[in-house]
Amino acid sequence: MDSATEAFVAHRSLLFTVAYEMLGSAADAEDVLQETWMRWAGVDFGTVLDQRAYLIRITTRQALKRLRTLGRRKESYVGPWLPEPLLTAPDVAEDVELADSVSMAMLLVLETLQPTERAVFVLREVFDLVYDEIAEAVGKSPAAVRQIAHRARAHVAARRPRGIASPAETRDALRAFQRAVETGDLQDLLDILAPDVVALSDGGGIRHALPRPIVGIGQVARLLAIGWWNRDAERSVEPVQINGGPGLLVRIDGEIDGVLAVRVENGYVTGVYHVRNPEKLSRVEQETTVSR
């Protein structure tokens, strides 16, 4: 490989993660990487002092353009919108900050930021770029970036999930949740769900999904007990790691029907994120590498 290709390949998973955290869509993140490569291939490398920072800068600029287009698409999206789920490797969960940053819950919090705020937050809090580098990426002064970072950090802190479960707590909770979902036992569901649990689902107008978020242990437990599938169909539920956290891959008659990503806090399931839109399920059979 030539030096340009070698540098791009070496940083590819990091660039994908930057774009994905800004967009919540693996398909759009891949498009951003293609655009990044085309611009990177035309750079005068004699002027590049830090290849990582330069590549992140290109990726961020392309992601910001794409984010504004994606925002218009979401306005016409049918039903609730959830991020595109990724099957991730077990070692992602070991990097607590990375796992939290790509989790469904955090990506939904990032959706509430303005595009530039989202870029600044991701680059500063997740990838630890200095303010001068971020300023180059988003086209603002370092002083403005500091203000944006402070505002974004406060916004996220007020909305982000609290508490991080230990690996043992997560395994136990997922095992109990899987058993309850498979059997539809209402008491088992009541035992594992938190009182203020939230359930969201995304069918994209293609498959049946909840029209709005469901909040509270009683409603969510009854929903899961009834089930969202045809009881006459053959179904299987497989534990997997989705976006750095626990999840279940659901198959009906051997075909993938959807993914349940769950948020675990203090031994209880506090969030259930159900993605059924088939256009968002291409990344749940093969692991996607994320890094920082």
N, C-alpha and C positions, 0 to 999 in steps of 0.2 A: 504493500500500500504506500501511496505517497504521503507526505507529512500532513496534508490537509485532511485526507481521509482517515488517517490514523488518529489524529486529534479528535475528529468528530466521533468516531467509533468509541474511543476511550471515554467520552463524556456523554454518550447517547442516552444511557439510562437516567442519568441526572437531568438531562435536558427534557426527556419525556416526562419526568416527575414534575419539573417546573411547569411545563405546559399543562399537564393533567390537573395539578392543584389549582391552576388559574382557571381552567375550563370545566372540569368535572366530566370531561368526555375524552375517552381514549382515542376515538376516531378523529376528533378534531385535534387532539394532541399530536397524533401521527402526521396529520396534514401540516401542522406547524413545524414539525421536524423536517419535513420535505422542503418547506419554504426556507427554514434555517440553513439547510445544507446548500441550497442554491445560492444563497447570499454568502455563506462561508466560503464556498468554492471560488468566489470572485474577489476575495479579500487579498490585499498585499500583506503577506505574513511577516514581512520585515518590520511592519508597523505595530504588530501585535505583541504586547508585553506579557499579557496573561491570557492564555487561550481559554481557560475555564470561564473567566469573567466576560470575555468577549463573546463567547458562544451563548452564555446565559443572557447577555444583553440582546443579541439578535433574537433569541427565542422569546424573550419577554416582549419585545416590540411586536413580533408576529402574533403572539398570543393575545396581546391587548387588542389588536385589530380584529382577531377572530372572536374575542370575547364580546365585542360590541355587536357583531353579527349574530352570535349565539343568543344574546339577550333578546334580539328581535324574534328569533325562532321560538324561544321559550314563551313569548307572549301569546303565540298561537298554538302552543302545545296542548294536547287534549288531556285533561286531568293533571294531578300533581306530577311535578318533575323531580326525579331523583338522579344522582350521579350514575354514570356507567360503572357497574361493579367490576373489580379486577380480582382474579385469583392470584394471591400473592404467596411468596415462599414463607415457610415458618420463621426464618431468621428475621423477617421484617418486624415481627412483633417484639423482637429483642431490642430493637432501636425504638424506645418508647416514644420519643418525639416524632420520629418519622411515621410510625404507625398511627399516632394520633392525628398527624397532619393530613394523612390520606384517608382517614376514616370517613364513613358516610356522615356521621354526626358533624364532624368538623367541616367537611365540604359543604354541607348545608348552611353552616354558619357563614362560611366564606361567600356564599351566594348573596348574603345580605349586605356585602360591601360594594362600594362603587368599583369599577374596573381598576383604576389607578391605586385605590386603597388596597385592593386584593393583591395586586402585583407587589406593592411595597411590603405588605405584611408577609407574604410568602417568601420573598427574597431576604428579608431581614430576619424573621423569626424562625424560618425553617432552614434556609440555606446560609444564613449568617453572613450575607454580603455587607460590606461597609457602605455608609451612606453615599459616598462619592460614586461608587459603582452602581448603586441603585438609581441615583440621579441620572447617570448616563443612560440607563436602561429605559426609564420612564419619561425622560425629557423634562425633568424638573430640576430646580436648584437643590443642592444638599440641604439647605435650611428648610425649604418647602417639604422635602422628603422626610425630614425629622418630624415636622408637624403632622404630616400624613401618617407616619408610622405610629406616633403617639395616639392619634385619633382612632386608627384602625385597631391598635392593641387594646384600647379601652372598650371599643365596640365588641371585639371578639371575646374579651374577658367577661363581659356582661352576659354573653349568650352561650359560651362553650360549655359542654358537659363537665360536670364536676367529678373528681375522683377517678382513679385508674385501678382496675382490678388486677390482682396478681395472676400469673399464669395458671396456678392451681384453681383459683376462684373461677377464672374464665372457663377452664375445662369442665369443672363441675357444673357450672351454670348452663353451658351449652349442652352437656349430656342430659341434664334434667329437662331443658327446653326441647331438645330433640325428641325425647321420650314422650313428653306431653303433646307435642305437635303430631307425632305419629299415631298416638292412641286417641287424641281428641279428648283426653280426660280433663274435665273442667277443674277439678280440685288440684291436679298436678300443675295446671297452668296458673291457678291462683297462688300456688306455693312458690313459683319461680318468678312471676312478674312483679315489678315494683308498683306501688300504689298509683304513681303518676306516669306509668308507662305510656309511650306514644307509638302508634303504628301508622306508617305511611306506605302507600303502594303506588307503583308506576306501571301502567299498562300501555301508555302511549296512544290510547284510542284503538289499539289493535287487540288487546286482551282485557278481560274484565279486571278492574282494579277499584280500590276505594276512591270515591270522588273527592274525599277530603281527609285530613288526618283524624285518627280516632285517639282519644285521650282517656286514660283511666283504666284501672285493672279490670273492672267488671266488663266493660265494653270490649276491650281487647281480648280478654280471656274467652268471651262468648264467640267472638269472631274467629279465633283460632280453633276453638272447639268444634264449631260448625264446619270449618275448613273452606278453602277457596277452590277445591277441585271436585271433580265428579267422583263420588264415593264408589262408583262401580268400576272405575279405572284402576289399573295397577300402578301404584305409586311407590317411589323410594325417596328417602331423605338421607343425604350424605353430609357429614360434617366436613367443612372446608374453611380455609382462611380467606376471608374477603376483605380487601382493603386494609390489611394488617390486623384484622380482628376476627372474631368468631362468626361463622355463618353456616347456613345449610343450603345445599344444592338440591333442588326438588326436581325429580323426573316423574313424568306420567306416561305410562306405556312405553318406557324406555327413552323418551325424548325429554330434553331439558324444558321444564315449564317455567322455572324462575329461580331466583336466589333470595334467601332471607338473610340479610346481614343484621346482626344484633349488637346492641351496646350493653355491656355488663358493668354495673357499678355496685360495690358492696355486696356482691354475691347474687344480685337480682338483675333481671333483664329490664332495662329502662327505655330501650328503643328498639323497634322492629322496622326494618327497611326492606320492603318486598318489591323487587324489580321483576316484572313479567314481560315488559316490552321486548319482543324478540330481537329488535334492532340493537338492544343494549346487552345482549348475552353472549357476544362472540369472544369475550375475554374471561370466561368462567370455566373453561375446560383446560386451558394451558396457562401456566404461570406467567405473569408479567413482572419484569424486574423493575423495581423502583429503588432509588438511592438518592443520597444527598452528599 
